[in-house]
């Protein structure tokens, strides 16, 4: 007689291109479907990755995404207003969402702190609740969310941190919090998928030394500092280009700055790309200028594609990148971004040494061990 499957409900806001969304997809594709019956419920059916959910996973959504809205500006405003009203009702009355989902689960998982309320306020009181946590609690930009996170943590049956530093920081700032059971499980990386997708060719690629950066465009990602470092190097005669892949609130500001400095041809804003890996493969270097990160998947992806990395030493980046061996670690300062980029552009011996050290980097990734840990954790929590 076959063992009864554990029914899991994953709750997430949307499927915009980002690290959390990639982790979710990786779980859905790799957790054993003979052990787990999986459902995903998106608050918004929105984002470039919304159609990437595998077929064996039941997908639900509570409201339409912007991709499904009318092209008519007036009608679109009405649709946005209607959606906003519906979202407000869903937040104040979780039973509405549960009726739409129309199922009972053994385990409910919030993939991000913004999903916590949806999981914890579920009318299914018998399900075990698991929260994934990816954020540095002490960073200034995260402070508006801290109060809600601290109220949520004790209500979970289990918390999963995606990095050791994230857990350490959480306990440092909140030593007296009533913590549930906890695990540190690093983010898996789809090795063969990345290597395969990286073989494609970008439509247009600049000549000369190229840095690439991938991530959402918001102020904590540091692109406003990176553009300053880039302008300084260009003014000093160091020819190079930077390709920025991603979209977000900072797009308008970065576009304005690039036009102001007359560097639109060398500071290239490509927006979101369904497949960013060919850009990483073709580039000479990868750069991550973030103010805050947890254990960024994009660093693992750049390592896997054997790119010398410049990265701010935040979150678990220092555990992933070995300074002056597989990359160059810096602080969140424009001057250090400038200095590190200049070093890569001028010190061919250092770059050659880093490239040599990256040749067998793939051996440090063990996805199956990660998925085994996740399956064991979910199974254990479900039986408590």
N, C-alpha and C positions, 0 to 999 in steps of 0.2 A: 504494500500500500504506500503510495507516494505521500511525502510529507506535505502538510498544508503550507501554502505560500504565505509569507508575511506581506500584508498589504501596506504599502507606503504611499503617502501623499506628500509630494514636494510642493511647497508654496513659494512663488517668486513673483516679483513685480512685473517684469517684462523680459524680453530677450534681446536687449540692445547688446552691441558688441562690447564685451568686457570680461574680466577675469572670472568673476563669480559665475557668469553665464557659461563660460567654457568649462568650469568645474562641474556645474550641473549637468551639462551635456555629456561630460566624461563619465559621470556616475551612471546616467541613464543608459549609456552605451555599453558599460562594462560590468555593472552589478549583475549577478547571475539571475536571468529571468526564470530559471527553474526554482529559485529560492524566494524571489521577490516579485510581487505583482505591483507594478509602479504606475502612479498617476501623477501628472503635473497639472497644477492649476495656476495660470497666469492671471494677475489682476488686469493687465492690459495685453491683448494679443498684438504685441508691438515689438519691433526690432529686427535687425538683419538675420538674427539666428532663430527666429520664431518657427521656421519650417525645418529646422535641423533636428528636432526631437524625433528619435527613432520610432518606427511604426509599431513596435510591440509595447510602447508606452502610451497609455491613454492620456490625451491632451485635452484640457478644458481651459476656458478663459471666461472672465467675468464681464469684460467690456471690450469693444473693438479697439484696434490700434489705429494710429494716425494713417497708416498705409491704406486703410479701408475707408478713409473719409473722402468726401467729395472734393473735387478740384475747384468747385465754386466757392469763393471766399466767404460769402454770406452763409451758405449752407454749412460750410465747414465750421464757422463760428457757432452755429446752432448745435451742431454735432458735438463740439467740444464742451459747450455749456451743458448739454444733456448728459454727457459722460461724467462731467464734474459733479453733477447732482446725484447721479447713480453711485459714484464712488463714495460720496458723503454718506449716502444711505447704507451702503455696504459696510462702511467703517463703524457707523453707529449701531448697526444691527447685523452681527455676524451670521445670524441664522439664515439670512437671505442667501449669502454665499453658500452655506451648507446645503440649502435646498437645491441650489443650482448644481452643486457637485453631486448630491444625491447618492452618497455611498458612505460606508463606515470603514475606518482604517485602523490598523494596529499601531502604526507610527505616523506622526505628522512632523515634517521637517521644514524649518525656515532657513533658506539658503543665505540670508543676509539679515542684518538687524532691522531693516525696513520691512521684513516679512514676519517679524516676531508676533506682532499683534494678531495677524491673521491666524497664526498657529495657536497661540495661547488662548485666544477667545473663541476657538472652535467649540461648537455645541457638543462635539464628541468628547465627553469627559473621560472616557475609558482609554483613549489612545495615548501612547507615550509621545512626549514632545521633545524634539531635538532641535537645537539652534546651532548653526554654523556662524563663527565669528571671524571677521577678516580685518578688523580695524584697530589702529593704534589709539588706545583710549585717552592718552595724554596729549595728543596733538590738538592745537588750538582750533583748527577748522572742524574738528569732530565734536567740540563741546556742546553744541545745541542738541545733540542726540544722546549725550551721556545719561541724563536723568532717566529717559525711557529705557535705555539698555540696563541700567542698574536695577530698575524695577522688574524687568523681564527675567533676568538671569535666574533668580531663585525659584521661579515658576517652572523652569524647564526640568526635565528628567535627566538631560545630558547636554553638555556644551562641547562642541568641537572647535578647537582653534586651528587655524591653518598654518600657524608658525609658533615656534617656541618663544620668540620675543613678544608676540602678541599676548600670549598667556602670562608671561613674566611681567609685562607692563600692566596688565589688568589687575593682577594680584598686588603689585607694588602700589598702585594708586587706590586700591579698594581692598585692603587686607581683611577687613571685618565683614565683607559681604558674605551672605549665606549662599555659597557656591553649590551647585548640583555636582553630580559626577562629571568628570572632564576627561577629554582626550586631546592630544596634539596629533593631527593627521595632515601631513603636508599635501599640497595639491598635486594630483597626478598630471602627467603630460602625455598626450597621444603621440608617441614617438614616430611610428610608421606613417600616420596620417600627415604629420608635419613634413616629414622628409618627402613624401609623395607630392603634396601640394606645393612644396617649395620648388619643384622642377618646372613649374609653369614660368612663362616669361612675362615680366611687366610690359605694359603697352609702350610706355616711354620711360627712359631712364637717363639721368644726367651723366655727363662725362666727368672724369676726375674723381678725386676722393669724395666718397659719399657716406654720411652718417644717416642712420635711420632711427626713428623713435616711434613707438607704438603705444597708444593709450588714449583714454578719454581726455578731452580737452577741458580741464577745469583748472582753477588757479593753483591747487595743491600739486598738480603734476609738473609745475616748474617750467613750462614752455616759454613763459614770459621772461624768465631769466636766460633760457637757452638762446632766445632770439637776440638778446643783448650780447652774449658771448660770441655768437655767430657774426654779428655786425662788426664787432671789434676785430675779429680775425680777418674778415673780408677787407676792412679798411687798412689793415697792416699787410695786405697782399697775399694772404694764405688762401689760395683758391680751394674751395670745397663747396659741397651742397649738403643740406639737411632735408630729408624727407620726413614729414610728420604724418603718420597714419592714425586717424581717429577723428571724432567729432564731439561737440559739446559746447558749453556756454562760452568758452574762451575763443571759439573760432572767429567771431567778429573782431575781437580785440587783436588777435594775432594777425589777421588779414590786414587790419588797419596799420599795425606796426610794420609789417612787411612792405606795405605800400609807402608808408612814411619814410622808411629807410632805403627804399628803392632796391629791395632785395627779394622781390617776388620770384625771380628766376632761380635763386639759390636757397631760399627758405620756402620749401614747397609743401603746401597744405593739401594733402590728397584726400582728406575726409575718410570716412569708414571704408574699409575694403573687406569683402567677404573672405578674401585670401591674402593676408598680409605677408605670408612667408616668402614669396618670390622677391619681395623688396628687401627682406632681411638677408636672404641668400645673396642677392646681387650687391648689396651694400658692402663697403669696406669695414664699417664699424657700426656698433649699436650704442645708443645713448639713452639712459633713463635719468631724467633730471628731477625726479619727484621729491616733494617735501616729506611725504609719508607713503609707505607701502607696508604690506604684510609680508607675504612670500610670493612676489609677483611671478605669475606664469610666464610672462613675456621674457623674463630673464632666463628661465629654463629653456624657452624656445630659442632664444638667441645663442645660448651655449650649445644647444643641440646642433644648430646650424653653423657652429664654429666661428662666431663673430667676436672679435675683441670688443669688450664692453667697457663703457664708462658709465658708472652708476653711483648715485648718492647712497651712502652707507646707512640705510634705514631698514626697519623691519628685519627680515632674515636675509637681506641682500648680501651682507658680509659673510654669511654661511654658504652662500651659493657662488659668489665670485671671490676668488683669491687675489688680493691686491698685487698688482704687477706680475701676476702669474697667468691668470685667465682674464684679467681685466684691470680696471683702474678705479679704485674707490675714492669718492670725493664727498665733501659736505655740501649742503644745500646753499651754495654761494655762486654767484655769477663768475667771480674771479677764478674759482676752482674749475668750473665748467670750461672756461676759456683756456686755463693752463693745461688741463687734461687733453682737450681737443688739440691744442698746439703740440703737445707731446706726441700724440698719435700721428700727427701730420709731419713731424720732423724726426722722430726717433725710430728709424726703420729696424734697428736691432731689437728694441723692446717689443715692437709689434711682431717681428718674426718669432721671438721667444714665446709670446702669448699664443700665436697660431700653432706653434709646435705643441704647446701644452694642451691645446684644445682638441688635438687629433683623436684622443681616446676618451673624450669627456662623456660620451654616451653611456659608458660603463657605470656612471654614478647614479643613473636613473633606474629605479626598480618599481615599475607601476604595479605589478601583480601583488607585491607586498603591501602596497598602499590599499588596493582594492580589497585584499584579504582582511586588512585591519578594519576597513569601513564595514564590510559584511559582518564581521565578528561583533563589532560595536552595535550595529543596528539589531542584530539577532539577540544579543545580550539584553539590550534596553527593552526590546519588545516582550521579553519573558519576565521582566521584573514585576 
